[in-house]
């Protein structure tokens, strides 16, 4: 696995770059990789150290895999041990449906993020972990980025800054608010458990449990660990805490297969973490020479891995607008990115927004799952509408 010794400590010491990308998740790394391969001088920074774990379902759907294939990273992904997921078991109440998930893989975020950052470094980009960005300020010829690394305050200078910091984003001087949060938005929860703690989730199967107050996904990643991710109502979280909230959802629906209505035994390998409210949109996807992408630009509650597809699509799509801003005035590039983001990313999110509303209607969900249990083929239109109509060649995803 790529580590800080491989990436983050190989600093050139230069402080001036064409572009500084803040945030080394899928969106930031996809942007940095595409720009680096085009010959742009890029510095990718992230406040965390490697290996790092984030709240994430650990699933890559066909749209994400198609983009990773276009970036030339599919062989690296398979080599990293990504696990094919041909089946999803969906539960609501006493109803159960087993659905095909063609062209899907599971991989831990700490492995995926390291793989993507490594690709940026190989393409000639500078990559630094353990660097916290404390502020971004416009200056005469670009942007000044104030950083803190190992307790030392420093500055980077860039013609353009890409904000890929995730939910909440960077705040620019004079901005009162950068985004609008949807009323009633759920929050994300996640933990990772040892492989021996839970025998009810076989490798190659995604288990989704939908309850009145949220939903939970459980999947095994490349190292056999169990990734547990959930979207829950804030009231439930306040009453029961993260582990209690997820246990309540599992119990209310009978839990994953074989009647398991509890969380895995023992302490998690990576303890419970949460996210801010999930469904939100940035008021401005670009502001001067700062361009937002990934969760920093907007997010909708995903269901089976759509989020990383949106992030990768946004990162690749943003790169030409950043190149335009580096070469000249940024206003036209900013306007172009705003339009492109709506066309490319928000369009993909639209169906998941509708799905998130539907999941809040327990009777409807139970009826739909019951129908899918009898006729799984009925799920095909929904799979296609949420981005599962990819052209990724299935033989590369065959189970070992």
Secondary structure, DSSP 4 states (H G I P E B T S, - for coil): ---TTTTTT------EEEEEEE--SHHHHHHHHHHHHTT--EEEEESSPSS---S---EE-HHHHHHHHHTT-HHHHHHTTPEE--EEEEEETTEEEEEE-TT-EE--HHHHHHHHHHHHHHTT-EEEESEEEEEEEEETTEEEEEEEETTEEEEEEEEEEEE---TT----TT-S-SEEEPTT--EEEEEEE-GGG--SS-TTEEEEEEETTEEEEEEE-TTSPEEEEEEE-HHHHHHHHHHHHHHHHHHHTT-BTTTB-SPPSS--SEEEEEEEES-EEES-SEETTEEE-GGGTEE---SSSHHHHHHHHHHHHHHHHHHHHHHS-SHHHHHHHHHHHIIIIIHHHHHHHHHHHHTT-HHHHHHHHHHHHH-GGGGHHHHHHTT------GGGG---
